[in-house]
Amino acid sequence: MDTLRLRTSARNLATSRVVVVFVLFLVVLVPLLLGLLIAARASRWPELFLLAAAAPALGLVAAAIMLVLRLWRRSRPVLLIDDHVTLPDTGIRFPVDRLAHLQLYTRGGVPHLVLLPAHVPERVPSRAVAPYTVAFPVGANYLPYELVDLLLRRVSGVGVDKLGSI
């Protein structure tokens, strides 16, 4: 059984604002850095130009580090389903055959899915279901109804509530 991973899609990550800002940094800072390095070769005081070139170089390094950290954080899965249902953000993990009920709703324009095992009698809007709730990331690789359909195919006898906007 292959693992279902709910995460931000690669396409959405590649077109995100973070990547656009990084590309703008490259477009602005690389020519500036190259100009300073070329000027250092022709100058009487190359140390001064090399010192000036350190600022855009450090800016590029900082931007690259922030890009990598941001993309790594946004690409982590928020839900894993194989033989177990795992919600990494809350630490909840239970066997997939114990999954008894799904609740799908939208709050503030963000779709949420509640995956309730058989031993949890509470339902939304109770705060007791918060650890079992997953908010779909922007540009998720699965649409909410698509993920529910995949779960229904994988686990038979699961109840589904489609609550709409709350």
N, C-alpha and C positions, 0 to 999 in steps of 0.2 A: 504494500500500500504506500503510494507516494505521499509526501508531506505537502499539505496546503499551507502556504505562508502568505499572510496578509501584510503587505508592506507597500511603501510608495513605489510606483513603477519606475523603471529605469528611464523611460522617456520623460516622465515628469521631473525626475531629478536632473536630467540633462538640460531641460529648458527652464529650470527654476531661477529665481531672482539671484540666488547666490552665485550660480555659474555665470549669469549675465554680468554681474558686478565684477567677478574675477576677470572675465574677458576684457571688460573696460579698463581694469587696472593694467592688464597686459598691454593693451593698445596704447595707453598713455605712458606707462612707466618704462617699457622696454626701449622705445626710441630715446627717451630721456637718458636712460642708463647708457645706451650705446653712444649717444652724443657726448656724454661726459667722459666715457672711456677713450673715445677717439681724440677728444680734446686733451686728455691727459698725456697722450703720446706726443702731441705737438707742442706742449707747453713747457715753459721754463720751470714751472713749479707743478710737476705731475702729482705730488702728494696732495696738494690742495684739491685738484680735480678728483682724485681717488677718494678723498674724504667726502667730497660732495656726492660722489656716486654711491656711497654707502647707504644713504637715506633711501633712494628708490630700490636698491637691492634688498634692504631689510624690509621695505614695504611689500615687495613681491614675495619674499619668504613668508612673512606674516600672513599675507592673503592666501598663499598656497596652503599653509597649515590650517587656517580657518576653513578653507574650502574642503579639505580632506576630512576634518573633524565634523563639519556640518553634514556632508554627504554620508559619512559613516553613520552618524546618529539618525538621519532620516531614512536610511536604507535598512535599518534593523527591523525585523518583523515584529508586529504588535500582536500577532496571533499565529500559533503553530498547531496544526492538527495532523496527527498521524495515528498511532495507536493510543495516544493521549491528547487531550485538549490542554494546551499550554498558553497561558497569558503571561509573557515575560515581565511586563511592567508591574504586575501585582504579585507574581510568584505563584499564581493558582495553577495547579496541574491535577488532572483527574483522567481516568480511562475514558476513552471515547464512547464505550458502550454504556457508561453511566450518564451520558448526556440525555436529558429528558425533555428540555424545553428551550426554545429560542424565542427571543423577543427582539423585534427590529423596530427602531423608532428614530426620529430625527429631532435634534435639539440644537437650535441656533444655526440651522443649515448644515449641521454635521451629522451624518448617519452613525448610529450606534447599534451594536449587536450585543445582546445579553445571552450568554451560554450557561444555562443552569443545569447542574447535575440533579439527580433524583432526590438527594437529601436536602435540597434547598427549597422550602415551600414558598418563600417570598417571591413577589413579582414587582416589576417596575410600577410605581415610583418609589418603592422602598429603598432606603439607603443600604440595606443589607445585601443588595445585588450589585453594589458598586464594584467590588473586586472581580466580579464575573462579567463586567462590561468592557467592551472594546469600542473605541472611537475609530472610525475609518480615517486613515490619513488622507491628506489632499493628494489626489491623483493615485489612489490605491490601485493595485494590480487586479483586484476583483471588485465588481460592483456589489452593493449590498444584497440584492435579490439573487445575483449569480452565486455568491458565496452560500446563501441559504439553500439554494437548489443543490449545490455540491454537497453540502452537509446532509441534506435529506436523502440523497442517493447513497451516501456513505453509511448513515446511521438510520435504521428504520424505526418507526414508532415515535419520532420526535415531534412534539407539539410546537406549533409556530404561531406567534401573535405578531401581526403587523399593525403596530400602534399608530403610525403616522407621526405628526408633529406633536411634541409635548412641550 
